[in-house]
Amino acid sequence: MATIDEDDDVLVVRVVYDGAPLCGKTTTLRALAKSLGVAVTTPEEREGRTLFFDWVDYVGGVFDGRQIRCQIISVPGQRDLGPRRQHLLDAADVVVLVVDTRAAVYEAALSTVRQRAAACRETDPPLGLILQANKRDHDSAVPRARMFADVETIAPVAIVETVATTGQGVREGFVFAVRLALDRVRALVDRGALPRGKPEAEHPLELLDQLKTLPLRFDPAPTLAPPAPDRPAPRSHISVPPTPIAPSDIPEVPFVPDPLMPSGTIWPPVDGRALLGEVAGAGLLPRRTASGDWSAAGAGWRLHSHKDALFGDVDAGRRALIQWARVHTQHERLLSPGRAVVLADAGEGRVRLWQLVRVVRSLREQLTDGLAHLSAEDLAHRLVDTAASLLSAQDAWTRAEVALTCSLWTVGTGSDHAARFVGLLPAGAARAPVQHEAGHLLRREFAPVLRAAAEERDDLDVLAPAVQRGLARRGMAGAEAFASLFAQAAPASAPLAPDGP
């Protein structure tokens, strides 16, 4: 774990390179050491295989006025050296997982990513994870788009493509890893939990002595240090955010997403940086809207900053970021995944607060997909399921401390099929959401859908009673609202059949 060494007045962080045998860990460290102008220490190896670790010591950068000393260490990949590998992972502040991306070993590599991502997310605070996709110069390397899509289904993980034999991408991956380590350090500082004193091992020989005491045994799935004991849940409380400054005529510096932004400016501190890395590759350029907000959308992302989310200095902006972090944390079960809050330089000493939201299909999009081609029975089921999700969302959001708009456009469903808010969080102080009577909500949201259905279908006389029966079987409020909706949507020449039982 990171430590403030007060004797040397440095912050010591440990960057651990993990991965399967022969994936390129040692080659990576040698290429990195060459680019940094420092040496690699390898206590012992056999036939080119690391038996203990590779060690690189590098001092560079500043955190809160102290220089940063990086202990850069690779782990042995062989399974029978699992205890040594585990010991090194337990002390990591960030893990760089080197994977061989050739097609023949790709599925095994993905399995390793799943294991390591799960373990990193169980630590407290979460441990940053970089996926170093190595051997990208090989003819059989899996396509970039496939790799990114596969990893996206696992967790927010930053990906850096490398060719370790030439050093391509290696230094970039290391710089990103240090940023993630500092994000974790910042979280420890905010808790008052950053240790002070000498690091676990100051030199390679000290670490070697520790590892030599460990037994050799088969260890198929090394993990990471177990999470800290559960802490009491914070009281649900949202304070009034810092007062923003009024927009001025001074032009703002454009927001360009950059995964190497300083620690303390991104929330969540680890996953947020990985998400920011995804957004950075999308090439989005926010523009000011007619309302004065800033907005951009594309490549599966939305970037947004309210016109009033401009602050006169970093301290005020950081207080606002912490406030937003609390809102996100307290409403995590209600929000769609893939969200980050970023504090970015706006020029002239000002900073602007941005929210990044991964696009998730809304109920409206799910409902109208292939609307004209569904059978009446299938469409009835879809309408009933959608209405149930909408009413469930409104019920859940009445307990929220911010006003989450409830509509077919702002509600989606998660992997557990529960309703999730997929829109932008509202700006400003917390306030209670408005709850609509069930029938009113259903009429408001479904009227445009049924008008569109009436233009494309001629079976509303069958569809209407099927939907009403479905709502009644579920005991849902608002069933009668659909009767009036169908009556309004149906052509005058096609009267609706009477309601069924």
N, C-alpha and C positions, 0 to 999 in steps of 0.2 A: 504494500500500500504506500501511496505517496507520503512523504515525510518532510517537514521543515527541519533541515539541519542547521541549527542556530550557530554552531561552531564555525561552519564554513559560510553561513548566510546564503544558503541555496535551498531551492525546492527540488527534492529528489523524486523523480517519477520513473516507473519501470514499464517499458514497452516490450511486450512478449510476443515473439513470432512463433505461431503454432502451425501445425499441419501434418499431413501424412508423410511417411517416409518417401524420400526422393521427390518431394513436391517442389523443392527449390529454396528451402529456408536458409541454409548455409550460403548458397550462392547469392541470395538476396542480401544477407548481412555483409558479405564481402563487397558487393557492389555498392551498398549504402555507405560502408566505411570508406571506400575509395572516394565517393562523392563528397563526404564530410571531411576528408583529410585526416582520418584517425585510423587506429589499428584495430584488428580483430584478434581476440584471444580465444583459442579453442583448447581447453585443458587436455582433451584426449579424444581421439577418433580412431576408427578401425575401418580400413578400406574405404576411406572417404566418408564414413557415416559418423555423425556426432553421437558420442556416448554420454556426455553430460550437458553441455550447452556451448553456444558461441556467445561471446560477450563483446559489446562495443560500448565505450563510455564517451558521451558527448555533452558538452556544455554549450548552450545557446538559447537565446530568448530570455524574456523577463516575465515574471508573474508577480504582481503586487510588489514591485520593487526588488524582488530577488531573482538572481539568475536561476535558470532551470538546468538541472543536471539530469540527463537521460541515461538510464541504464537500459541498454537495448540488448535483449537476450533471446536466443532461439532455443526451443526445447528439442530433446531427442524424439524422433518420430516412432521408433520401434515400440511395439506394444509391451515387450518385456521390460522396457524402461519406464513404464507407466508411472511408478511412484516419483521418479525424478521429474517427469513432465508435470505431474499434479502439483508438486511443491512449487515449481516455477509459476504455474498458472495461478496458484493461490495468492501470489504476491503481485499479480499484474494490476496495472492501472488502466491498461488498454490491451486488447488482443488483436494482432494482425494475423488473420488466418490465411495462410498461403495454400492455394488449391491448384492442382493440375487440371487445366480446363480442356485437355484433350478428350475427344469423344469416348474413348475406350474406358476412361476412369471417371467420367463426368457424373454419373449417378451416385457413385460412392462419394464423390466430392460433395454433392448436394446433401447427402446424409450427414456428412461431417458438419456442414454449415448449419443444419437443423439442430444438431446436438449442441454445437458451440453457441449458437444464438440463444437457445433456451437457457443454457447455463449462465450466459452473460446477463440476461434479463432477470435472473433470479437473485443476483447480488444486490446489495443495498449500500449506496446508490448503484443503479445499473452500470455495468461495465461496458465501455465502448468496444465495438467490434468493427474492424475493417476487413473486407474480403479482398485479398490480393489475388486477383485472377491471373495466374501465371501461365507461361508458355503460350502466349497469344500469337506467337509467330509460327506455331506448328500448323501444318496443313489440315490436321483434323480437329483443330480447336473449334469448340461449339460457337455458333453465331452469337454475336453480342446481344442482339435483341432477345434471343431465347434465354440467355443466361440472366439478363436483367429481369425478364418476366418471371422466371422461376424463383429467383431470390426474393422478389417483391411479395410472393405468397408466403414467405417464411417469416420475415420481420423487416423493419427498417434497418437495412445494412448498407453502409457505404461500400461501393465497389471501385477498385482501382485496377486497371489492366496493366500487366507488366510483362516484360521479357527479362528475367533476372540475369540471364547470361550476358546481356548487353547493358543492363542497368536501366533500361527504359521503364519509366513509371515508378521505379523503386523509391526515389527520394520523395516524390509527390505523395506516395502512400504513407511514408514515415511522417511527413509534415501533417497530414490529415490525422494520423494516429495521435500525435502529440496534442493536437487541438482537442480531440475527444478525451484524452487523459486530463487535460486542464479543465474541461467541462465537469468532469467527475470531481476534481479537486475543488472547483468552485462550489459544487453542491456540498462537499464536506466542510468547507469554510463557512458556508451559510448556516450549517447545523452546529458549528463550533466543534466539529469532530475530526479536524485534520491533526494527525499526530505531530509531535515535535520530538526531536532527538536524532540519533544516528539511524541510518537505514538498516534493514535486516542484514545486508552484506554490502560493504563498501568497495570490495575488490573481488576479482574473479576467484582468488584462492580461498577467500572466506566462504563464498558460495559453494565452491568445490568441496570443502570440508563438510558442509551441511549435507550435500547430496550423497557423499560417500557413506554416510551413516544409514541411508535408506536401503531397505531390502530390494532385491530384484524379483519381480513377480509379474505374472500376466495381469494386465489391467485393461480390459477392452474398451472402457468408456470413461476416460478421465473427465472430471467435472471441474468446477471452480469452487472457490470458497463458498460455504453455505451462506444464505442471507442472514442479515442481522435479526435478532428477535423482533417480533412484531411490536410496533409502537402503537400507542393508543391513537385512534383516528382523530384528526384535528376537528375542533368544533366547527360546525358549518357557519361560517361568518365571512361576509364579503364587505370589506371596508370601502369607503369612497376613494376612487382612484385619484392620483395627483392631477392637479389642474393643468390642462394643456395650454399652450400659448396660442394666441390668435394667428392664423395664417397671415403672412405679410407679402409684399410685392417682391421680396427677394427670392429669386429662383431657387428651387430645391435641387440638390444633387440627386440624379436619378438612382433609384434602387436597383442594384444589380445583385441578384442572389449569389452569394459566395460562401462555399462550405468552410472556408478558412477564416471566417469572421471571428473576432475575439471571444474568449470564453466570457460567460455572464451576459451575453447578448442574445442567446438562443434558448428557447424552452420548447420541449423538454431538453435537458442539457446533453443527452447522448443521442436518443432517437431523433431529436430535432435537427442535429447536424447532418445525420444521414439523410433525412428528408430534404434538407436544404441542398445537399449534394445532388439529389434527383432533380430538384427544381432548377438548379444552376445549369444542368444540361439541357433544359427545355428552351432556353433562349427567350424567355418572356420579358417584355418591356412594358411595365405599368404606365398607364396614361391617366391624366386627370379627367374625371367624368364631369358632366354638367352640374352635378350636385356638389362638386368640390372634393369628392373622394378620389382615391387612386385605386386603379384596378387593372388586372390582366388575367387572361384565361387561355389555356391551351395545354396540349400534351398531358391531359389528365389532371391539371392543377388549376387552382384559383388563388390569386394573390390579391389582397385587399388591405387598404388602410383608410380608416375613416378620416374625413377632412380635419377633425379635431384631434387626431392622434399624433400631433406634433408637439414636441417638448423642447424647452429652452436649453436643457443640458442633459448630460448622460445620467446623472443621479435621479432626476425627475423621471426620465424615460425608464430607468431600471425599476423604479418603484411601480410604475405602471405595468411593466412587464411581469413583475412578481404578482401584481394584482390579477392580471390576466391568467397567469399560471394557476393561481388559486381557483379561479372560476373554472378553468378546464379540468383541474383535478377533482373538484367537488361535483362536476357534472360528467365525469368520464363515462359512466354507464349509459348516459343519454346521447353521447356524441359519436359521430362516425369516426373511424380511425384515420390515421394519416394527417395529423394536425400539428402545426408548429407556430410559435410566436417569435418574431425576430425584431430586434431593435437595431435600426440602421442609421448611418450618418446621413443627415439631410443638408449638410453644409452650414457654414457660419455658426458652428457650435451647437446646432440643433440636431435632434434625432427624431426619427419617426418610427412608430410601432406598426408592424405588419402582421397579418395572420395569413398563414399558408394552409390551404385545405385541399386534400386530395379529392378529386371528383368521384362521387359515389352515385349510382343510379337512384333517382328518386322514385317514389311510388307512382308518380304521374308517368314517368318514362317506362316503368315496368308494366303499368296498366295498359298503355296504348301501343305497346310493341306488338305488331301483328294483329291489331284489333279486328280488322276486316276478315281475317282468315280463321278465327277461332269459331268453334261450334258454339251454339247458344249455351249449352251446358258448361263448357269450359269457360266461356266469358262470364257466366253467372258466378262460377266459383271464384274467378279472379276478382270480380267486383266485390264479392262478399269478403274475401281475404283482405283486399285493399281497404275496404271500409273498416274492418276490424283493426287493422294496423293503424289507421288514422285515428280512430277513437282511443286506442291504447296509448298512442303517442300523446294525445291531448291529456289523458288522465295522468300519465307519468310526468308530464311537463308542468302540470299545475303545482307540483312540489319543487320545481326548480326555482332558484333565486335570481335568475335572469329571464327575461321575456323571450322564450324560444317560439318563433312563429310556427304555427301548426298548419301545414297545407300539404297538398299532394306533391308540391315542388320541394318542400323542405324536410320531408320525412322519407327515410329509406329503411332498409332492414339490414341487420348485421348477420354474421355467420350463424348466430344462434336464432335467427328469424325474429329477434326482438326489434321494436321500432328504434330508429336512431335519427338524430337531428343531422342533416347533411348540409345545412346551409352555413352562412357566415354568422359567427356570434355577434350579437348586437353590441354596439359601443355604448359607453356611458355607465352611469351607476346602476346597480341592481334594482330591479323592480319586478313586481309580481306579474306573471303572464295573464292574458285575458282568456277566460274559458268560455267557449260558445256552447249553447245547447246542442245536443248531438244532431238533431234534425237540421238545425241551421247550418252546422259545419258540413254535414253531408250534402245538403242542397247547394251550398256555396261551391264546394270543391268538385262535385260530380256533374253539375249541370253542363259545363263545357264539354266534358267527356261524352255524355249521353247525346248531346247535340251532334257531336262529330260522329258518333256511332249511328245515329239516325240517318245520316247522309250516306253511309256506306253499307248499311244492313237493312234487311226487310223483315227481321224476326223479333222486333221489340215486343210484339204481343206474347211471344213465348218467353222472352228474356225477363220481362218485368215480374211476373209471378214467381219465377224460379229464384230471382234475387231476393224477393221479399220472404219467400219460404226459408231461404238460407239464412237470412238475418234473424228470422224468428226462431229457427232451430238453435241458434247460438245465444238466444236471449239478449240480443243487442238492441240498444235503444236506437231510435231513428228509422226503424223499418218503414214506417208510414211515409217518411220523407221521399223514398224512392218512388212511391206511387205517383206523387205529384210531378216528380222529375220526368218519369217516363211519359206521363200524360202531356207534359209540355214539349218533350222531345219528339214524340211520335207524330208522323204526318196526319193531317186531318182525315185522310181517306183510309187510315188503318187504325181503327179504334182498338184500344187494349182490351185483352180478355180480362174477365173479373179475377180478383185475387184468388189464389188457391188456398187450401187449408194450411 
